[in-house]
Amino acid sequence: MSRNTFKGRSLTVINDFSYDEKMYLFQKARELKQYLKEENHEKIDEFRINDPDFGIYEVFIEDSTRTKESFKNAAEFHRVKLSNLDTTHSSINKQESFADTFNTLTGYDNSIFIVRSRQEGLCRWLEENGRNYAMRNELKNPPAFINAGDGKHEHPTQELLDDFTFLEHNDWNADSIHIALAGDLFHGRTVHSKADGLKIFKKVKVDLIAPQELAMPDYYLDKMKKNGFEVNTFSSIQEYIDNGNMAKIWYFTRPQLERMGDAVLKKQDILRDKITFKKEFIDKIPEGTIFYHPLPRHKVFPSIPTFLDSTPLNGWERQSINGKIIRIILLGLIAGKIGDDFTGEVKVRQHTEDDVSFIQELPVHNNTPIKDCSEGVKPIDNGLVIDHIFRGRTEFEIREQMARIIKTLKLYGKGGEWVTSSRAEPGMMKGIIFRPNHGELGTKNMKRLASLAPGCTVNIIENKHVEKKYRLSMPQKIYNFSDIECSNTDCISNHEQGENIPSEFYKISENKFICKYCEKVHTFMEIWK
């Protein structure tokens, strides 16, 4: 029998499962839904974990009703040991670290943790921490973590039930989807998950309906376009209707006032008006249109008013019911009860590995002596010259970064640092660090230097001549620096969270870096404290 590839997996973002894995999950959910409808108890029991010693823990650090109760009922279906951490009275509120809390609960024979939090990227960190804890203590299986919503980052299980519902809507045809996303697209983690989640459809057209203050963040907008989605933007439902080319699937999200600043709150009535469906719109939308909503609706200002509950537009109730079905299947997969017959691509998370491709050795002409490097500065006989530091930046930025380089690489001692103008381009400033009688840096420090000053050159001087010359480019991963940090204060790695988690960034384009945990995009300069 082949190994069950779902067993022990975490779901921290929707992209943790491959297309084939998601479609398999949906097929199993479809089967279970039919068996439940038929009351075929023999077939239904085949989906149950049915092990009173199998531990599932709900840890909802942020309030929830539907997601929490949906998972609770799904776990009870499986007849397992289900526990709930009352975070209002737990040591989490006594400044205990998340690592200590979850390690303790892992040691009590719990296999799956369902976690909701304001801290973005928490489940990704807990997955890593839990794996290390299991190794240290020789536990057979590391714990698995399910992200039940983390701040304004993602909500992958909601995305699974949404995509399942959209497939039902399309009569199980995954060729294309045209969907309108309306509401608070800035804070809405359910719509953020759709940037990758909707990839189950071959052709995707997304209409984004939100005023500028609530617009989709650029990162998710760029991701949609990179994934080949056709994306259109509209500032209000009225503008969208006037456009005429409307989708038959509308997905609403509520304005998340608890996440908004005072400037936005002052305009809340105007903003709500732009994303609230009104009676006068009914006759203007295409026949066969269905509305969806992750719920809850605001009881005073619902974006889908309650007068629509009894109309054919109501798809959100069936969508909500699907939540339990999807989560039953997800828990069964991670427990290894379901999945033995899966065939297809297994999603393996890509880890950016260290390499030396950021180092380019340049040809040198040993007969040519090193030139004076700055006005009044004489060449050194032997040692190290780091040139072209932060070329093109301001003098202040260059001096600030040279100080970081000296501190990080411990380049203390004799020598000097200068800011000078480029010979080739007068007025173009650059930094130079001289260290006489200093040896080569070694690969580890070269990588640190490349992270601090991409584009710089490293010259090894012997007998007043350049013996070796290297040009450094930006590494694919930047980590292990005490003075880098994700600027998102809700990120689990930010110092305000007090978890002492080292920041880590991956290069996604020439000057863009993504946080490993919360996926916030930074420019190179923004990652430094």
N, C-alpha and C positions, 0 to 999 in steps of 0.2 A: 504494500500500500504506500502511495506517495505521501509525503509529509504535508499536513494541512498548513498552507502558507498564511492563513489568517490568524492562527493561534498565537496569542500573546502580542499581537500588533497593537500599536496605539493609533488613535485618530486625532491628531492635533490640528490639522488643517485639511480641507477637502481634498487637496492634492496628494494626501498620503496614500490614497487608493488609486489604482490605475483605472482606465476606462473599463477594461474587462472585469476587474474586481467589482466596480460599481454596478455594472450591468448584471453580474451574477447575483449581487445582493438584491437588486430590484426583482430579478426573476424569482428568487426565494421568497421575497415579500409578497409577490403576486400569488405564488402557490399557497402560502400560509393564509393569505386573505381569503382565497377561495375555499380552503378547508374550513376556516372559521365560519364562513357563510353557510357551508354545507353541514356544519356541526360534525365533521368527520374526525372524531376524537382520536382514532388510531393514528391517522396521519398527523394530526396536530401534535400528539405526544412525541413524534419523531423530531420535532424542533426544540424540545425542552432540554436544558442542561440537566435538570433533575438530580442535583447533587447538593444536599444540605450543608456540605462542608466547603462548597465553592463560594468564596467571599467577594461580594460586590459592595463597594462603598460609595455613597453619594456625599459629595462635599461641595455644598453650594455656599460659597463665600459671598456671593452676590445673590440677592433675592430672585426667586423664580417660582412660578406656579406650574405652568404647562410643561416645561421641559423637565422639571423635577418630578412631577407626578407621572408624566409619561414614562420616564425611566423607571420610576418606582413600580408602576404597574407592569412594565416589560420585565423587570427583574422578578417580580412575584409570579409572573407566567412561568418563568424558568424554574421555580421552586429551589431557590438557592438561599444562602445566608446573605441577607441584605441588611446593611447598616447605614446609618445616617449620622454624620458629624454635625452636631449643633454648634455651628461656628460662633454664634452669639455668646456662648459660654465656654468656648474652647481656649486653649493656650495660644491660638493664633492671635487673639486679642490681647495676649500678655507678652507680645513681642517674641514669641517662639518662631523660629524660621519654618518656612514651608518644608524644607528638606527634613528637618527633625520630625515634624508632624507626620508626613507621609511615610518616612522610613519606619516610624513606630508602628503605623497602621499596616504597613507591608509585613512587618514581623509578626503580625497577628493573623497570618494566613489569609490575606486579602489579595485577590488577583487582578481585579479591575476597579479603577477609580474613575468616577464620573465627576468632573470638576467644572464649576462655573465661577468666574472671578472677574474683578475689575482689572487685575494684573494681566497685561497682554503678553502672550508667549509663555505663560506659566506651565501649561501642559508639556510644551517642548522641553523646558528645563526639567520638569519632574520626570519625564521619560528618561532623560540622560542621567539624572541623579539616581533614579530608581534602579537603572541598569548597573550603575557602579555599586550601589548598596547591596544588590543581590550577589554581585561577584565577590565583594568583600566578605559576605557572610555565607557564601556557598549555598545560596538558595537555588532551588532547581529552576525556577522561572522568575524572571524579573517582572514587576507589575506593569500592567498596561493602563494607559490613560486616555480617556475620552474627553475632548474639549466640548463642554456644553455651553460655550460662549465665553469669550475672554475680551472684556472691554469692548472697544469698537473694532476689534481685529477680525475674528471669524466666528462662525457658528456652523461647523461642518455637519452635525447631525440634522440641523434644520435644513441645510442644503440637500442632504440625502432625501429627506421626506418631501421637500419641494420638487426635486427632480423626478422622483417617483410619481408625484401627483401630476406634473407636466406630461410625463410619458402616458399616464392614464388619459389625460386630456387629449393627447395626440393619437389615441388608439394604438399606443406602443410603437409609433413610428418615430425614430430618432433622426430622420433625415434633416429636419430643420425646425427651428422655433423662432417666432417673432414675439417678443415680450416687452412690455412697458414696465419699468420700475419707477414707482412714484412715491415721494415722501422724503424722509430724512435719509438721504443717501450718504451723507458725510459720516454720521455716527452709526449707521445701520450695519451691524456685522453680518446680518443675513444677506444683504445685497452685496457686501464685500466678498462673501464666499462664492457668489455667482460668477465672479471674474474667471474662476477656474471650473466651478461646478457645471456650468452650462456647456462645457466642452463635450459632454456626452452627446450633444447634437452636432451633426456634421456641419450645418450652416446655421449661424446665429445672428439674429438682428435684434439689437437692444435699443430701446428708446428710454432715455433717462429724463425723468420729469422732476425737477427740483429747482427752487430759486438758488441763486448763486451761493447764499449763506449755507445751504444744505446740500450743495452739489457733491457728486462723487469725487473722492480724493484722486489726485492725478495718478497715484501709483496704481490704483485699481482700474482707472480709465485706460492707462497705458497698457496694463496687463490684458484687458479685454481686446484692445486693438492688436496687440502682439499675438493673441490667440486667434486672430482672424475674424473677430466679431465686427459686424457693421454697427457702428454706434452713432446715435443721433441724440442731441440734447435739446430740452425744452424747459422754459422757466416756470411753467404752470400747466395745470390740466387744461385750462382754457386755451392756451397757446397750442397745446398738443391736439386738441379737438379741431381747432381752426386749421391745423396742418392737413387734416383729412386722411392721411395714410396711417391709420391706427392699427395697433396689434389687437388680437382677440384674447390675449392673456395679459391681464394687468396684475401687478404685484405691488401692494401698498405696504409702507412701513410707517410707524407712528413717529412724530417728532419726539425725540428723546430729550426732554427738557432738563433732565437731571445731568446731562452731559454738556449743556450749553453754557456759554459765558453770558455776562450781563448785557453785552452789546446786542447779541442775538435775541435774548429774552425780551428785550424792549420792543422788538418787532414781531413777537410771536404770533399776534393776531393776523398780521399781514401775511406772514409765512404760512400759517395754517390754512388760510384762505386759498393759497395757491395750490395746495396739495390735498384739498378735501373735495370729495365727489359730491355733486349737488344734483337735486332733482331735475333741474333744467337741462342737465347733460344727457339724461337717459335716452332721449329720442335721437341723439346725435352719434351714438356709438354703434359699431357694427353688430348685426345680429349674430348671436352665438358667442359673444364676448363673456368671459368668465373672470371674476375677480378673486384674487388670493391675498392672504394676509397672514404673517406668522403669529399674530395675536400676542398680547392682548390689545384690544382697541381702547382708546381713552374714553371713559364713560361720559365725559362732558363734551369732548371735541373729537369724536371718532372720524378718522379719515375716510372710512366706509361707514356711512350712517346706518343706523339699525333699521331704517325703513326698507333697506335692500335685503334684509335677512330672508324674506319670503319670496324673493324674485329669482329668476333663472341665473342672475349674476353671481349668486352665492356659491363660490367654490371653496371658501375658507373653512367651512365646517368639515367637509370631506378631507381637506388638507390636514386639519388638526387630528382627525381620527387616524389618518395614515401614520401619524407620529409614533404611536405605540407599536404598530406593525413593523415599521422600519427599525425601531430600537430593539425590538425582540430579536430580529434577524442580526443586527449588529452585535449584540451581546453574545448570541449563539456563535457567530463567526469568531469573535475574539477568544471565546472560551474553547474553541475547537470542536464544538458540537456539530456545527455546520461547516461545510467547505471541503470535505474530502474528495468530492467529485469535481472540484473546480479545475478547469483548464484554461489557460490564457496567460496574459502578461501579468507578472507580479511586480507591483511598484516597489522599487528599491530606492530609498532616499539617497540622493546624490550628495556625497560629502566632498567638499573641496579640499583636496589633499595638498600638502606642502610639496613644492618642487623647486627647481632652480631656473625655471624658464625666465624669471625676472632678471637674471644676470646675463648680460651680453658682453663677451670679451671683445675688445676693439683692437685692431692692429696698431702697433706702435713702431716708431722709427727710432731705434736706439742711438742713432748718430745725432739725433736732434736734442739738444739740451732743453730742459724745461724753461719756459718763458717766465719773465716777471709776471706775477699774478695780479698785482694791483699797484697803484701809484706808490712808489717808495717802499715796496715790499720785495725783498730779494728771494730768489729761489732757495729751497732747502736742499741740503746735500743728500740726505736719506730720510725716508719717512713716508707720511701719508698726506695726500692732498685730496679733499673732497670739493669738487667744483660744480658749478651750475645748480646750486641749491636754490630751490624755489624761484627759478629764473622767470622773470616777468611779473613777480609779485611786488608789493610795496616794500619799502625798506623795513617798516615795522614788522610785517609778516615774516620777512626773511630772517630778521634778528630773533624773533620769537621762536621760529622753527629751528634755527641753529642752536638755541638754548636747549630745546627739547632733544635734539640729536646728541649734544654733548652729555646731557643728563642720562639719556637712555642707553647710549653706548659707552658711557663712562669715559669719555675722551678728555679727561682732566690732565693737567700738566702743561708742559711748555708748548709754545706754538701761538696761534692767533686765529681770529675770525674776522673776516672783512666782508663788507657789502660794497660791490663795485659795479661798474657799468660794463656790459658785454662789448668786446672789441668789434665783433661782427655787426652788432646792432647798438650803436651808441644810445644811451638813455634806457636800454633794457637792463634792469638791475638783476643781480644774482648774488648768492652768498658763496663764500669760500672758507673752508676750515683747513688749517695747516697743523700737522702734528709731526715735528721732527723725530726721527728714530722710532717711529711707531710701525709695528708690523702690519701684516694683512689682517682684515677684520674677521674672517671666517664666515661661513655660510649663514649662521644664525644671526650675526650682527649685520651682515649684508642685507638680509631680509628685513631686519628692523629699519635699517637705513632706507631701503627701498620704500617701505611703508611711510616713512617720515618725509622723504624727499624724492619722490619719483621723478625720473629724468636727470638726476644728478650723475656725475661721473666720479669714479674712484681711481686715483692715480697712485701707484706704488713707485716711489722714487728711490733709485740707487745711483750713487755717484753722480748726482745732479742730472740724471736722465730718467725718463719715464720707462720703467722696466715692464710694468703691466698697467692696463687701462680697462676699466669696466664701465658700462652704462647700465643703470638700474631702472627697471620699469615697475609699475605697480603690481604687487603680488595679488593673487586671486583671493587671499584671505588675510585679514588684519585682526590680530588678537594678541593676547599676552602683553598688553600695554596698560600701565596703570592710569594713563591720562587719556584714554579713549573712552567714550561713553555714548550710548544711545540717547538722543535728545528727548525721546518720548518718556515723559515722567511716569506714564502708566506701564511702561515696559518692565518686565520682571528683572531685567539687568540694570535698570537705572538706580542710582544710589539712593533715591528717595524711597525705594521699596525696602531698603535695608537688608537685602538677601546676600550681598557680597558675591554676586555672580559676575564673573569676568565678561566684559563685552566682547562681541565677536561680530565681524562684518565680512560680507562677501561682495566681491566686485561684480556688478551687473552691467556696467558700461564704463566708458573711459573715465568718467568722473562721478559715477554713482555707486553707492554702496548700500547694501540692505542689511538690516539687523537680523541676526540669526533667529531671534526670538519673536519679536513683534512685527518684523518685516517692514519697519519704517525705512524709507529711502533717505539717504544723506548724501550730500556732496562730500568730497574729500576733507575740506576744511571743517565741516560740521561734525565730524566724528571726534574731533579733539576737544577736550574740556577747555 
